[in-house]
Amino acid sequence: MKKRKVKGFYDKTAGTELRLYAENDYELYKRETAIVNNYKRKIKKGTFNMVKAEKGVFNLLVTPAARKYTKEFGGNSRTMFPSATRKGVAKGKARDIFRGILRGEYD
């Protein structure tokens, strides 16, 4: 399987802003809760895959958060939050969710 190169660069400030926005918005929090419950079930069954988890967080949480942020504050989600930034946020969020589940934070 060929890896795709991510265009752009990871903007730490924009990534932090997007992550905080996603954590403090109620609609996005409900999405995160659904993702956590799904990952808990997959970990319990033994079918959890981190690569797919990162992709799921990217598609179901981070990209909608970027769109909602730009709709609320103006701008373009693709220029304000480049692909590399959104993928970096998704990777960190997926790993935090996984570690939190293993520590029992979501019980």
Phi and psi in degrees as GROMACS dihedral restraints (atoms count N, CA, C in turn):
[ dihedral_restraints ]
;  ai    aj    ak    al  type     phi  dphi    fc
    3     4     5     6     1   -87.1    20    10
    4     5     6     7     1   131.6    20    10
    6     7     8     9     1   -81.8    20    10
    7     8     9    10     1   137.9    20    10
    9    10    11    12     1   -89.9    20    10
   10    11    12    13     1   141.1    20    10
   12    13    14    15     1   -81.2    20    10
   13    14    15    16     1   138.7    20    10
   15    16    17    18     1   -89.6    20    10
   16    17    18    19     1   123.6    20    10
   18    19    20    21     1   -79.0    20    10
   19    20    21    22     1   147.6    20    10
   21    22    23    24     1    93.2    20    10
   22    23    24    25     1  -163.7    20    10
   24    25    26    27     1  -138.3    20    10
   25    26    27    28     1   162.3    20    10
   27    28    29    30     1   -84.4    20    10
   28    29    30    31     1   116.0    20    10
   30    31    32    33     1   -94.1    20    10
   31    32    33    34     1   106.9    20    10
   33    34    35    36     1   -62.0    20    10
   34    35    36    37     1   -41.3    20    10
   36    37    38    39     1   -65.5    20    10
   37    38    39    40     1   -47.2    20    10
   39    40    41    42     1   -65.0    20    10
   40    41    42    43     1   -36.9    20    10
   42    43    44    45     1   -63.9    20    10
   43    44    45    46     1   -43.0    20    10
   45    46    47    48     1   -64.4    20    10
   46    47    48    49     1   -42.2    20    10
   48    49    50    51     1   -61.8    20    10
   49    50    51    52     1   -44.5    20    10
   51    52    53    54     1   -65.6    20    10
   52    53    54    55     1   -41.9    20    10
   54    55    56    57     1   -63.5    20    10
   55    56    57    58     1   -45.1    20    10
   57    58    59    60     1   -64.9    20    10
   58    59    60    61     1   -38.8    20    10
   60    61    62    63     1   -62.7    20    10
   61    62    63    64     1   -44.5    20    10
   63    64    65    66     1   -64.7    20    10
   64    65    66    67     1   -35.3    20    10
   66    67    68    69     1   -74.9    20    10
   67    68    69    70     1   -24.3    20    10
   69    70    71    72     1  -106.2    20    10
   70    71    72    73     1     6.2    20    10
   72    73    74    75     1  -102.7    20    10
   73    74    75    76     1   130.3    20    10
   75    76    77    78     1   -64.7    20    10
   76    77    78    79     1   -43.6    20    10
   78    79    80    81     1   -63.0    20    10
   79    80    81    82     1   -40.3    20    10
   81    82    83    84     1   -72.4    20    10
   82    83    84    85     1   -30.8    20    10
   84    85    86    87     1   -64.2    20    10
   85    86    87    88     1   -39.5    20    10
   87    88    89    90     1   -62.8    20    10
   88    89    90    91     1   -39.0    20    10
   90    91    92    93     1   -63.4    20    10
   91    92    93    94     1   -43.1    20    10
   93    94    95    96     1   -62.8    20    10
   94    95    96    97     1   -39.7    20    10
   96    97    98    99     1   -61.5    20    10
   97    98    99   100     1   -41.0    20    10
   99   100   101   102     1   -64.7    20    10
  100   101   102   103     1   -40.1    20    10
  102   103   104   105     1   -63.6    20    10
  103   104   105   106     1   -44.1    20    10
  105   106   107   108     1   -60.5    20    10
  106   107   108   109     1   -46.1    20    10
  108   109   110   111     1   -62.5    20    10
  109   110   111   112     1   -39.6    20    10
  111   112   113   114     1   -64.1    20    10
  112   113   114   115     1   -43.8    20    10
  114   115   116   117     1   -68.7    20    10
  115   116   117   118     1   -35.1    20    10
  117   118   119   120     1   -60.5    20    10
  118   119   120   121     1   -43.4    20    10
  120   121   122   123     1   -64.1    20    10
  121   122   123   124     1   -42.7    20    10
  123   124   125   126     1   -68.0    20    10
  124   125   126   127     1   -37.7    20    10
  126   127   128   129     1   -64.8    20    10
  127   128   129   130     1   -42.0    20    10
  129   130   131   132     1   -63.0    20    10
  130   131   132   133     1   -38.9    20    10
  132   133   134   135     1   -77.2    20    10
  133   134   135   136     1   -19.0    20    10
  135   136   137   138     1    87.6    20    10
  136   137   138   139     1    17.8    20    10
  138   139   140   141     1  -110.7    20    10
  139   140   141   142     1    14.5    20    10
  141   142   143   144     1   -69.9    20    10
  142   143   144   145     1   134.3    20    10
  144   145   146   147     1  -129.5    20    10
  145   146   147   148     1   119.0    20    10
  147   148   149   150     1   -63.7    20    10
  148   149   150   151     1   -37.2    20    10
  150   151   152   153     1   -63.5    20    10
  151   152   153   154     1   -44.4    20    10
  153   154   155   156     1   -68.7    20    10
  154   155   156   157     1   -32.4    20    10
  156   157   158   159     1   -65.0    20    10
  157   158   159   160     1   -43.3    20    10
  159   160   161   162     1   -62.8    20    10
  160   161   162   163     1   -41.0    20    10
  162   163   164   165     1   -65.2    20    10
  163   164   165   166     1   -39.5    20    10
  165   166   167   168     1   -65.0    20    10
  166   167   168   169     1   -43.8    20    10
  168   169   170   171     1   -64.3    20    10
  169   170   171   172     1   -38.6    20    10
  171   172   173   174     1   -61.7    20    10
  172   173   174   175     1   -48.6    20    10
  174   175   176   177     1   -77.0    20    10
  175   176   177   178     1   -36.4    20    10
  177   178   179   180     1   -96.2    20    10
  178   179   180   181     1   -18.7    20    10
  180   181   182   183     1  -125.8    20    10
  181   182   183   184     1   -51.9    20    10
  183   184   185   186     1   -74.3    20    10
  184   185   186   187     1   -46.4    20    10
  186   187   188   189     1   -64.8    20    10
  187   188   189   190     1   -44.9    20    10
  189   190   191   192     1   -61.9    20    10
  190   191   192   193     1   -33.6    20    10
  192   193   194   195     1   -64.9    20    10
  193   194   195   196     1   -41.0    20    10
  195   196   197   198     1   -65.0    20    10
  196   197   198   199     1   -42.3    20    10
  198   199   200   201     1   -65.2    20    10
  199   200   201   202     1   -42.8    20    10
  201   202   203   204     1   -67.5    20    10
  202   203   204   205     1   -38.4    20    10
  204   205   206   207     1   -61.1    20    10
  205   206   207   208     1   -47.6    20    10
  207   208   209   210     1   -70.6    20    10
  208   209   210   211     1   -29.1    20    10
  210   211   212   213     1   -68.1    20    10
  211   212   213   214     1   -37.2    20    10
  213   214   215   216     1   -77.6    20    10
  214   215   216   217     1   -41.4    20    10
  216   217   218   219     1  -107.8    20    10
  217   218   219   220     1    -4.3    20    10
  219   220   221   222     1    89.5    20    10
  220   221   222   223     1   161.0    20    10
  222   223   224   225     1   109.9    20    10
  223   224   225   226     1  -172.5    20    10
  225   226   227   228     1  -118.6    20    10
  226   227   228   229     1   127.1    20    10
  228   229   230   231     1   -64.9    20    10
  229   230   231   232     1   -30.1    20    10
  231   232   233   234     1   -75.8    20    10
  232   233   234   235     1   -29.8    20    10
  234   235   236   237     1   -89.8    20    10
  235   236   237   238     1   -35.2    20    10
  237   238   239   240     1   -72.4    20    10
  238   239   240   241     1   -39.7    20    10
  240   241   242   243     1  -125.1    20    10
  241   242   243   244     1    86.4    20    10
  243   244   245   246     1   -59.1    20    10
  244   245   246   247     1   164.2    20    10
  246   247   248   249     1   -55.6    20    10
  247   248   249   250     1   -41.2    20    10
  249   250   251   252     1   -63.5    20    10
  250   251   252   253     1   -38.1    20    10
  252   253   254   255     1   -67.3    20    10
  253   254   255   256     1   -46.5    20    10
  255   256   257   258     1   -63.7    20    10
  256   257   258   259     1   -39.7    20    10
  258   259   260   261     1   -68.2    20    10
  259   260   261   262     1   -35.6    20    10
  261   262   263   264     1   -66.0    20    10
  262   263   264   265     1   -40.7    20    10
  264   265   266   267     1   -64.7    20    10
  265   266   267   268     1   -43.1    20    10
  267   268   269   270     1   -63.2    20    10
  268   269   270   271     1   -41.1    20    10
  270   271   272   273     1   -63.6    20    10
  271   272   273   274     1   -45.8    20    10
  273   274   275   276     1   -65.3    20    10
  274   275   276   277     1   -41.0    20    10
  276   277   278   279     1   -66.9    20    10
  277   278   279   280     1   -42.1    20    10
  279   280   281   282     1   -63.1    20    10
  280   281   282   283     1   -41.3    20    10
  282   283   284   285     1   -68.2    20    10
  283   284   285   286     1   -38.1    20    10
  285   286   287   288     1   -65.0    20    10
  286   287   288   289     1   -40.5    20    10
  288   289   290   291     1   -63.8    20    10
  289   290   291   292     1   -45.3    20    10
  291   292   293   294     1   -60.5    20    10
  292   293   294   295     1   -48.0    20    10
  294   295   296   297     1   -63.9    20    10
  295   296   297   298     1   -38.4    20    10
  297   298   299   300     1   -64.9    20    10
  298   299   300   301     1   -38.7    20    10
  300   301   302   303     1   -64.8    20    10
  301   302   303   304     1   -43.5    20    10
  303   304   305   306     1   -65.3    20    10
  304   305   306   307     1   -32.1    20    10
  306   307   308   309     1   -80.8    20    10
  307   308   309   310     1   -11.1    20    10
  309   310   311   312     1    86.1    20    10
  310   311   312   313     1    23.0    20    10
  312   313   314   315     1   -72.9    20    10
  313   314   315   316     1   -23.1    20    10
  315   316   317   318     1  -106.0    20    10
  316   317   318   319     1    21.4    20    10
